[in-house]
Amino acid sequence: MKITHLHTSILRVSPLEYKRVPCTFKGNNIVYQINENTINPGYFAINILYVGGTYDVTVVQIWKKEQHIWEAMRRSYGAVFDFANPPEGEIRLKFQVSSNVGSNWVVSQFTIPAGWKAGATYSTKIHPY
């Protein structure tokens, strides 16, 4: 479709400004949900729903108990992190949280139960700050 009939004034780029504001809901910390596409036991994905303050979750790692190592989950898009062939049983996660003053790792003492289901929401019981 040709756009030659449109005025050049509507094709301009508009500047956009925003300000990041801290988000604090009492009693909440890092909260995530098992992605609705996690219906196959060979695939595991989470959506980060809430991170307090002005922090972002930039990296998520999954504990591979059999090998005694943390392995990075792939940042699929936005706040969705996924992992092919997750470990069987309970799942433990570690989060790298970043802000304008730096980043740090926080390990959830909470484990996702072995019978996890898509759509379930979990709170890590940890605060990034």
C-alpha positions as semicolon CSV with decimal commas, in nm:
position;residue;x (nm);y (nm);z (nm)
1;M;0,000;0,000;0,000
2;K;0,139;0,339;-0,098
3;I;0,173;0,610;0,161
4;T;0,249;0,893;-0,080
5;H;-0,084;1,058;-0,004
6;L;0,004;1,095;0,366
7;H;0,138;1,425;0,488
8;T;0,500;1,420;0,594
9;S;0,400;1,573;0,927
10;I;0,248;1,246;1,048
11;L;0,557;1,048;0,950
12;R;0,789;1,228;1,191
13;V;0,938;1,069;1,498
14;S;0,809;1,206;1,825
15;P;1,047;1,230;2,120
16;L;0,940;1,025;2,420
17;E;1,047;1,081;2,777
18;Y;0,981;0,859;3,074
19;K;1,086;0,838;3,432
20;R;1,145;0,515;3,614
21;V;0,974;0,506;3,951
22;P;1,030;0,254;4,229
23;C;0,761;-0,007;4,265
24;T;0,699;-0,132;4,617
25;F;0,410;-0,351;4,718
26;K;0,424;-0,445;5,083
27;G;0,518;-0,807;5,140
28;N;0,618;-0,875;4,778
29;N;0,964;-0,946;4,645
30;I;1,068;-1,117;4,322
31;V;0,751;-1,283;4,193
32;Y;0,734;-1,502;3,883
33;Q;0,487;-1,726;3,704
34;I;0,547;-2,048;3,516
35;N;0,481;-1,956;3,154
36;E;0,159;-2,087;2,997
37;N;0,367;-2,255;2,722
38;T;0,537;-2,479;2,978
39;I;0,324;-2,784;2,913
40;N;0,598;-3,019;2,796
41;P;0,832;-3,168;3,060
42;G;1,123;-3,098;2,822
43;Y;1,063;-2,722;2,833
44;F;1,049;-2,479;3,124
45;A;0,982;-2,103;3,109
46;I;0,902;-1,832;3,361
47;N;0,761;-1,481;3,336
48;I;0,901;-1,229;3,584
49;L;0,592;-1,054;3,723
50;Y;0,731;-0,826;3,991
51;V;1,066;-0,701;4,115
52;G;1,064;-0,443;4,393
53;G;1,225;-0,102;4,369
54;T;1,389;0,006;4,044
55;Y;1,548;-0,332;3,980
56;D;1,531;-0,554;3,673
57;V;1,599;-0,925;3,655
58;T;1,870;-0,948;3,389
59;V;1,980;-1,312;3,423
60;V;1,814;-1,624;3,565
61;Q;2,002;-1,946;3,637
62;I;1,865;-2,289;3,715
63;W;2,032;-2,531;3,957
64;K;2,128;-2,863;3,801
65;K;2,155;-3,080;4,110
66;E;2,301;-3,384;3,933
67;Q;2,598;-3,186;3,798
68;H;2,620;-2,941;4,092
69;I;2,619;-2,638;3,861
70;W;2,409;-2,331;3,791
71;E;2,314;-2,302;3,424
72;A;2,180;-1,987;3,259
73;M;1,826;-1,977;3,130
74;R;1,777;-1,809;2,792
75;R;1,609;-1,470;2,789
76;S;1,345;-1,553;2,532
77;Y;1,183;-1,208;2,513
78;G;1,091;-0,930;2,754
79;A;1,066;-1,076;3,103
80;V;1,040;-1,438;2,983
81;F;1,327;-1,678;3,055
82;D;1,325;-2,036;2,928
83;F;1,527;-2,356;2,952
84;A;1,524;-2,674;2,744
85;N;1,535;-3,006;2,930
86;P;1,497;-2,878;3,287
87;P;1,607;-3,100;3,574
88;E;1,351;-3,344;3,708
89;G;1,199;-3,284;4,048
90;E;1,216;-2,956;4,235
91;I;1,358;-2,652;4,057
92;R;1,574;-2,390;4,226
93;L;1,649;-2,053;4,066
94;K;1,908;-1,778;4,107
95;F;1,845;-1,423;3,983
96;Q;2,080;-1,144;3,882
97;V;1,908;-0,815;3,960
98;S;2,035;-0,486;3,819
99;S;1,965;-0,120;3,880
100;N;2,134;0,208;3,803
101;V;2,372;0,150;4,097
102;G;2,492;-0,197;3,996
103;S;2,387;-0,560;4,003
104;N;2,397;-0,854;4,239
105;W;2,294;-1,218;4,255
106;V;2,015;-1,339;4,480
107;V;1,941;-1,706;4,537
108;S;1,591;-1,817;4,617
109;Q;1,574;-2,052;4,914
110;F;1,229;-2,146;4,787
111;T;1,216;-2,432;4,537
112;I;0,948;-2,488;4,278
113;P;0,776;-2,816;4,372
114;A;0,833;-3,125;4,158
115;G;0,478;-3,130;4,020
116;W;0,487;-2,773;3,885
117;K;0,212;-2,662;3,649
118;A;0,189;-2,388;3,387
119;G;0,030;-2,072;3,524
120;A;0,141;-2,125;3,885
121;T;0,279;-1,811;4,052
122;Y;0,561;-1,814;4,306
123;S;0,724;-1,561;4,536
124;T;1,095;-1,606;4,598
125;K;1,082;-1,469;4,954
126;I;1,388;-1,257;4,872
127;H;1,426;-0,884;4,820
128;P;1,678;-0,756;4,566
129;Y;1,767;-0,454;4,781
